[in-house]
């Protein structure tokens, strides 16, 4: 495993088809030893791919313990769908697409400073460890049906495409302070069992919190809604703090009951609780 990882960490020659095929073969050999249902399975192996150059890396269904892809450049689609993750999974890398649907395990997942130009998907994942995705740049994203048992942070992360957290469950705290959503943002039927922080968050297009449940403290201090925002059917166990949040004066909005809305100027509304 150490030899395979060291080879993939070596600089890859440009436009060398034979070298590219050898590297893809090395990836397949490596991941075969990470599948628990394969006779070649090597348990308890640490995966060190820091700074590696990967192409279509497919670890779907693998068992990953302390896997590190920090600084890696991953062309094609990187697949971790159905994998079991333990220890720490470091994904602060550059990806074209990253598919982590049905991911399971108690690993701490670190996506800090990641750059994902295409899409990232964690649909139906059940994550028992913490998730950190600070200062990342992400294209399209889907966390539909994801369950996060421990705290998650997307502070200062920029989403350049559409994002869906539909029916996701956050059993511990979520922080999206200073996050930027450039496209559609959907938190429809999302369940927040603990605090949910959206302070200084920028919502650039349609934003949906329709039938969302906030069972802990929610805070939208100085958030900005540049497109239509709706909280239709949302429920709050506590007050809805929006002190000095702003919303575009154009387009329809549905705010929680008790939210005071005043016109700040021709373009902006000021929200207070």
Secondary structure, 3 states (H helix, E strand, C coil): CHHHHHHHHCCCCCCCHHHHHHHHHHHHHHHHCCCCCCCCCCCCCEEECCCCEEECCECCCCEEEEEECCCCEEEEEEECCCCEEEEEEECCCEEEEEECCCCEECCEEECCCCEEEEEEECCCCEECCCEECCCCEEEEEECCCCEECCCEECCCCEECCCEECCCCEECCCEECCCCEECCCEECCCCEECCCEECCCCEECCCEECCCCEECCCEECCCCEECCCEECCCCEECCCEECCCEEEECCCCCECCCCCEEEECCCCEEEEEC
